[in-house]
Amino acid sequence: MSTEIYTITHKPFTPPNDPMYIPLHVGRAKSVDLGFLGDDTGESISADNPYFCELTGMYWIWKNRCSADYIGICHYRRYLINEKGRLFTQAELQDILSRYDIVTTKLLTLTCSYEQGFSENHHGKDLKTTAEVIQEKYPEYYETYQKLVTGPHTYFGNIFITSRELYSQYCQWLFDILFEVKKRTDFTGYNSYQKRLFGFISEFLQTVWIQKNGWKTRECMVGMSGEKIETRQLKEKLGEFFAARDYEGAKQYFLDCYSKRPDVLMEASDITGELRLCMQIISTCSFEDEAKGTCILDYIKDYHGLISHFHNLNQAVAHEMAGKASPGEKLFLSHRNLASPQAVQIAKMLLAQKDQEISVK
């Protein structure tokens, strides 16, 4: 049994040391060659990568490379992993795929309906267009689509492994729908994030396809090999603003980035939680400066020093709120320059908010 798992990328990265994982540069038709196999030869939609994301790679595999017994898709920093937190080996997958139709991510349970969550950062009309296309082309899927779009569940990432036959069937169904939706969609006024429409909708359509057909599914954890390059660059820029004591500039820069990439604070992007700490730093500086004319940036300017400081601050405040603060933490919280009343109050608010989110989930 042969298995090929294509590692989708648009950035330089170090591929896994296993020939089963094949790097595939998506959108290569309009970018600098990274030196990997590209999706811009043969029958290709590589030029449409701004709209289709990793799907330009999925399409290219389907049309040009779909010869292995089993085909898989993962990302340059997201991989399906086993119970030990390691990449699957060929032998492990052979055993699993002898018992399951498809291996994919854990099914997400959102805190709202998929439709509501999608509409917060995208255009809700696109889900209606998709529903219309499915009703016309694949009416047997329409009821499942309508049920799931008003429910809280979805798979994510377009990360999966399945047989060559099912891969071809899925691509035939998926791209037939998406190409028709594209014909009916006016992208006027869409930002670059919203233009990635088909990458997002396809994650949900994978859920529809699996549930309607009743495919036997093995859900696995997703391992992260590192943070996004864009996330690292954002953090580096924020660090420059902090070093210059320009928290207002940091705030505006972050908001500009967030407006273009609303997913920047999701765990899959901010895997270390540092961007949320940066938001806390910015807010703290603003309130401190207003109250006393000085702020934490007058004492700590180094980015990593700030991150460490606020991590310690939050930990000390959490322990104090629980009545478990150590003598060292109590001393730390008594230092008015490093743990101002404003900083402590903001930390308490954020911790309370986090506890509330956990209780809702």
C-alpha positions as CSV (number, residue, x, y, z in Angstrom):
1,M,0.0,0.0,0.0
2,S,1.4,3.4,-1.0
3,T,0.6,6.6,0.9
4,E,1.5,10.1,-0.1
5,I,0.8,13.0,2.3
6,Y,1.2,16.4,0.7
7,T,2.5,19.1,3.0
8,I,0.9,22.3,1.7
9,T,3.1,25.4,2.0
10,H,3.4,29.0,0.7
11,K,6.5,29.7,2.9
12,P,10.0,28.2,3.3
13,F,10.0,25.5,5.9
14,T,11.9,22.3,6.9
15,P,9.9,19.3,5.7
16,P,9.5,16.2,7.9
17,N,12.3,13.6,7.5
18,D,10.0,11.0,6.0
19,P,9.5,10.6,2.2
20,M,5.8,9.9,2.7
21,Y,5.4,13.7,3.4
22,I,5.8,15.6,0.2
23,P,6.2,19.4,0.3
24,L,3.8,21.1,-2.2
25,H,4.2,24.8,-2.9
26,V,0.7,26.2,-3.5
27,G,0.1,29.4,-5.5
28,R,3.4,29.1,-7.1
29,A,2.1,30.6,-10.3
30,K,2.1,34.0,-8.7
31,S,5.0,33.7,-6.2
32,V,8.7,33.2,-5.9
33,D,9.7,29.6,-6.4
34,L,10.5,28.0,-3.0
35,G,12.3,25.0,-4.5
36,F,9.5,22.5,-3.8
37,L,7.1,20.7,-6.0
38,G,4.6,23.3,-7.3
39,D,0.9,23.4,-8.1
40,D,1.3,25.3,-11.3
41,T,2.0,22.6,-13.9
42,G,-0.4,20.4,-15.9
43,E,-4.0,21.1,-15.1
44,S,-3.9,23.8,-12.5
45,I,-5.8,26.6,-10.6
46,S,-2.6,27.8,-9.0
47,A,-3.3,31.5,-10.0
48,D,-6.5,31.4,-8.0
49,N,-4.7,30.6,-4.7
50,P,-5.8,34.0,-3.1
51,Y,-9.4,32.6,-3.3
52,F,-8.8,28.8,-2.8
53,C,-5.8,28.7,-0.4
54,E,-4.6,25.0,0.1
55,L,-7.3,23.9,-2.4
56,T,-5.1,24.8,-5.4
57,G,-2.8,22.1,-4.1
58,M,-5.7,19.6,-3.6
59,Y,-6.9,20.3,-7.1
60,W,-3.4,19.8,-8.6
61,I,-3.0,16.5,-6.8
62,W,-6.4,15.3,-8.0
63,K,-5.7,16.2,-11.7
64,N,-2.0,15.4,-11.9
65,R,-0.7,13.2,-9.1
66,C,-3.5,11.1,-7.8
67,S,-1.8,7.7,-8.2
68,A,-0.9,6.5,-4.6
69,D,-3.3,4.1,-2.9
70,Y,-3.9,6.7,-0.2
71,I,-3.7,10.5,-0.5
72,G,-3.3,12.9,2.4
73,I,-3.2,16.7,3.0
74,C,-1.5,18.5,5.8
75,H,0.1,21.9,6.3
76,Y,3.7,23.1,6.7
77,R,3.0,23.7,10.4
78,R,-0.1,21.5,11.1
79,Y,0.1,17.7,11.0
80,L,-2.2,14.8,12.1
81,I,-0.4,13.1,15.0
82,N,-0.8,9.9,16.9
83,E,-1.6,9.4,20.6
84,K,2.1,9.9,21.5
85,G,2.1,13.3,19.8
86,R,4.2,12.1,16.8
87,L,3.7,12.1,13.1
88,F,2.1,9.0,11.8
89,T,4.3,6.4,10.1
90,Q,3.3,4.5,7.0
91,A,2.7,1.4,9.0
92,E,0.5,3.1,11.5
93,L,-1.6,4.6,8.7
94,Q,-1.9,1.3,6.9
95,D,-3.4,-0.2,10.0
96,I,-5.8,2.7,10.6
97,L,-6.9,3.0,7.0
98,S,-7.7,-0.7,6.8
99,R,-10.4,0.1,9.4
100,Y,-11.5,3.6,8.6
101,D,-12.6,5.5,5.4
102,I,-10.9,8.8,6.3
103,V,-8.5,10.1,8.9
104,T,-9.0,13.8,9.8
105,T,-9.0,16.4,12.6
106,K,-11.1,16.4,15.7
107,L,-14.6,17.7,15.1
108,L,-14.8,21.2,16.5
109,T,-17.7,22.3,18.7
110,L,-18.2,26.0,18.3
111,T,-19.9,28.2,20.9
112,C,-22.4,29.3,18.2
113,S,-23.8,28.0,15.0
114,Y,-21.3,27.6,12.1
115,E,-23.4,30.2,10.1
116,Q,-23.1,32.8,12.9
117,G,-19.4,32.2,13.4
118,F,-18.7,32.4,9.7
119,S,-20.7,35.7,9.3
120,E,-18.7,37.4,12.0
121,N,-15.7,37.7,9.7
122,H,-17.0,36.8,6.3
123,H,-20.1,37.6,4.2
124,G,-23.1,35.5,5.2
125,K,-24.5,35.7,1.7
126,D,-21.8,33.3,0.5
127,L,-23.3,30.5,2.6
128,K,-26.6,31.1,1.1
129,T,-25.1,30.9,-2.4
130,T,-23.4,27.7,-1.5
131,A,-26.8,26.3,-0.3
132,E,-28.4,27.3,-3.6
133,V,-25.7,25.5,-5.6
134,I,-25.9,22.4,-3.5
135,Q,-29.7,22.3,-3.8
136,E,-29.4,22.6,-7.6
137,K,-26.5,20.3,-8.2
138,Y,-26.6,17.8,-5.3
139,P,-30.1,18.0,-3.8
140,E,-29.4,14.9,-1.7
141,Y,-26.9,16.9,0.3
142,Y,-29.1,19.9,0.9
143,E,-30.8,18.7,4.0
144,T,-27.5,17.8,5.7
145,Y,-26.0,21.1,4.7
146,Q,-28.9,23.1,6.2
147,K,-28.8,21.0,9.4
148,L,-25.1,21.4,9.9
149,V,-24.9,25.1,9.0
150,T,-27.3,25.9,11.8
151,G,-25.4,23.6,14.2
152,P,-22.1,24.1,16.1
153,H,-19.9,21.5,14.4
154,T,-17.2,21.6,11.7
155,Y,-13.9,20.0,10.8
156,F,-11.1,22.4,10.1
157,G,-7.9,22.9,8.1
158,N,-8.7,20.7,5.1
159,I,-6.4,18.2,6.7
160,F,-7.2,14.5,6.0
161,I,-6.0,11.2,4.6
162,T,-8.2,8.9,2.6
163,S,-8.1,6.4,-0.3
164,R,-7.4,7.5,-3.9
165,E,-11.0,6.6,-4.8
166,L,-12.6,8.6,-2.1
167,Y,-10.2,11.5,-2.6
168,S,-11.2,11.7,-6.3
169,Q,-14.9,11.4,-5.4
170,Y,-14.6,14.2,-2.9
171,C,-12.7,16.5,-5.2
172,Q,-15.2,16.0,-8.0
173,W,-18.0,17.0,-5.6
174,L,-16.2,19.8,-3.9
175,F,-14.8,21.6,-6.8
176,D,-18.0,21.3,-8.8
177,I,-19.7,23.2,-6.0
178,L,-17.0,25.7,-5.4
179,F,-16.4,26.7,-9.1
180,E,-20.1,27.4,-9.4
181,V,-20.2,29.4,-6.2
182,K,-17.3,31.4,-7.6
183,K,-19.2,32.2,-10.7
184,R,-22.1,33.7,-8.6
185,T,-19.9,35.6,-6.2
186,D,-19.2,39.4,-6.4
187,F,-16.0,40.0,-4.5
188,T,-16.3,43.8,-4.6
189,G,-15.4,45.1,-1.1
190,Y,-13.9,41.9,0.1
191,N,-10.5,42.2,1.9
192,S,-7.7,39.7,1.3
193,Y,-8.9,37.6,4.3
194,Q,-12.5,37.4,3.0
195,K,-11.3,36.6,-0.5
196,R,-9.9,33.3,0.8
197,L,-13.6,32.3,0.8
198,F,-13.3,28.8,-0.7
199,G,-10.6,27.7,1.7
200,F,-12.9,28.4,4.6
201,I,-16.2,27.1,3.0
202,S,-14.4,23.8,2.0
203,E,-13.6,23.0,5.7
204,F,-17.3,23.0,6.4
205,L,-18.2,21.2,3.2
206,Q,-15.8,18.4,4.2
207,T,-18.0,18.0,7.3
208,V,-21.1,17.9,5.1
209,W,-19.6,15.3,2.8
210,I,-18.4,13.0,5.6
211,Q,-21.7,13.1,7.6
212,K,-24.0,12.7,4.6
213,N,-22.1,9.7,3.3
214,G,-21.6,8.2,6.7
215,W,-17.9,7.6,6.1
216,K,-16.2,5.8,9.0
217,T,-13.9,8.5,10.4
218,R,-10.9,8.4,12.6
219,E,-10.5,11.8,14.3
220,C,-6.9,12.7,15.4
221,M,-5.1,15.5,17.2
222,V,-3.3,18.1,15.1
223,G,0.3,18.9,16.0
224,M,1.8,22.3,15.4
225,S,5.4,22.5,14.2
226,G,5.7,26.2,15.0
227,E,4.0,29.5,14.7
228,K,3.1,31.2,11.4
229,I,5.7,33.4,9.9
230,E,3.2,36.2,9.8
231,T,2.7,35.8,13.5
232,R,6.4,36.0,14.2
233,Q,6.7,39.1,12.0
234,L,3.8,40.7,13.9
235,K,5.4,40.0,17.2
236,E,8.8,41.4,16.0
237,K,7.1,44.6,14.9
238,L,5.2,45.0,18.2
239,G,8.6,44.6,19.9
240,E,10.0,47.5,18.0
241,F,7.1,49.7,19.1
242,F,7.5,48.7,22.7
243,A,11.2,49.4,22.6
244,A,10.4,52.9,21.3
245,R,7.7,53.3,24.1
246,D,5.1,53.7,21.4
247,Y,2.2,51.7,22.7
248,E,-0.3,53.7,20.6
249,G,1.7,52.8,17.5
250,A,1.7,49.2,18.6
251,K,-2.1,49.3,19.1
252,Q,-2.8,50.8,15.7
253,Y,-0.4,48.4,14.0
254,F,-2.0,45.4,15.7
255,L,-5.6,46.6,14.8
256,D,-4.5,47.1,11.2
257,C,-3.2,43.5,11.1
258,Y,-6.2,42.1,12.9
259,S,-8.6,43.8,10.4
260,K,-6.8,41.9,7.6
261,R,-6.4,38.7,9.5
262,P,-9.1,38.1,12.1
263,D,-7.7,34.7,12.8
264,V,-4.5,36.1,14.2
265,L,-5.6,35.5,17.8
266,M,-6.8,32.0,17.3
267,E,-4.8,29.3,19.0
268,A,-3.7,27.9,15.7
269,S,-2.0,31.2,14.9
270,D,-1.0,32.5,18.4
271,I,0.2,29.2,19.7
272,T,2.3,30.8,22.5
273,G,-0.5,33.2,23.6
274,E,2.0,36.1,23.3
275,L,-0.2,38.2,21.1
276,R,-2.9,38.2,23.7
277,L,-0.2,39.3,26.2
278,C,0.8,42.1,23.8
279,M,-2.8,43.3,23.8
280,Q,-2.7,43.3,27.6
281,I,0.6,45.2,27.6
282,I,-0.9,47.9,25.3
283,S,-4.0,48.3,27.4
284,T,-1.9,48.4,30.7
285,C,0.4,51.1,29.3
286,S,-2.5,53.3,28.2
287,F,-4.2,53.2,31.7
288,E,-0.9,53.6,33.5
289,D,0.1,56.6,31.5
290,E,-3.2,58.3,31.9
291,A,-3.1,57.7,35.7
292,K,0.5,58.6,36.6
293,G,2.4,59.7,33.5
294,T,4.6,56.6,33.4
295,C,4.0,53.1,32.3
296,I,5.7,49.7,32.3
297,L,7.7,50.6,29.1
298,D,9.6,53.1,31.2
299,Y,11.1,50.1,33.2
300,I,11.0,47.2,30.7
301,K,11.5,47.8,27.0
302,D,12.7,44.3,25.8
303,Y,9.9,42.3,24.2
304,H,10.8,39.0,25.8
305,G,11.3,40.7,29.1
306,L,7.8,42.2,28.8
307,I,6.2,38.9,27.9
308,S,7.9,37.2,30.8
309,H,6.9,40.0,33.2
310,F,3.2,39.8,32.2
311,H,3.2,36.1,32.4
312,N,4.5,36.3,35.9
313,L,2.0,39.1,36.7
314,N,-0.9,37.1,35.6
315,Q,0.3,34.0,37.5
316,A,0.8,36.1,40.7
317,V,-2.7,37.7,40.3
318,A,-4.3,34.3,39.7
319,H,-2.7,32.9,42.8
320,E,-3.7,36.0,44.9
321,M,-7.3,35.7,43.8
322,A,-7.2,32.1,44.8
323,G,-5.6,32.9,48.2
324,K,-2.5,30.9,47.2
325,A,0.1,33.7,46.5
326,S,3.6,32.9,47.6
327,P,5.6,35.4,49.7
328,G,7.6,36.2,46.5
329,E,4.5,36.8,44.5
330,K,3.1,39.1,47.2
331,L,6.3,41.1,47.2
332,F,6.1,41.3,43.4
333,L,2.5,42.6,43.5
334,S,3.5,45.2,46.1
335,H,6.0,46.8,43.7
336,R,3.9,49.8,42.3
337,N,6.1,50.4,39.3
338,L,6.2,46.8,38.1
339,A,2.7,45.8,39.3
340,S,0.7,49.0,39.3
341,P,-3.0,49.1,40.4
342,Q,-4.0,49.5,36.8
343,A,-1.9,46.4,35.7
344,V,-3.3,44.3,38.5
345,Q,-6.9,45.3,37.7
346,I,-6.6,44.6,34.0
347,A,-5.0,41.2,34.9
348,K,-8.0,40.4,37.2
349,M,-10.5,41.4,34.5
350,L,-8.8,39.2,31.9
351,L,-8.6,36.2,34.2
352,A,-12.3,36.6,35.1
353,Q,-13.1,36.8,31.4
354,K,-11.1,33.7,30.7
355,D,-12.9,31.8,33.5
356,Q,-16.2,32.9,32.1
357,E,-15.3,31.6,28.6
358,I,-14.3,28.3,30.0
359,S,-17.6,27.9,31.9
360,V,-19.6,28.7,28.8
361,K,-17.7,26.1,26.8
